């Protein structure tokens, strides 16, 4: 039986994306994205909000694009897969981190002043022209 490992989130960037390069020159971009949900507490009647933080990592050319456009507070759609990796901290303790390996992202909301965004949508793959840009 096959399985599915797919994640889609819509949230807000927590801090500017951090773009780095590996020793062999591959681009890697790390970003934190917050998603929130709210509900009315049945006992108190108060509105309750819960925020969840997600770590995401983006590779190669898409990482370079993300480094340019994923800025703090920006609304973003991320699509990818979950991956858990093991690492050893400076205190020699083994730790685990689960993060989203992003395959595609889309900026949401209004364009910030002075920043062209025409090349961002679908930057990770060649999908042809954006249907929203086509004359009707």
Secondary structure, DSSP 8 states (H G I E B T S, - for coil): ------EEEEEEESS--EEEE-TTS-EEEEEEEEEEEEEE-TTT--EEEEEEEEEEEEEHHHHHHHHHH--TT-EEEEEEEEEEEEEE-TTS-EEEEEEEEEEEEEE-SS--TT---TTTTTTTS---S-GGGS--
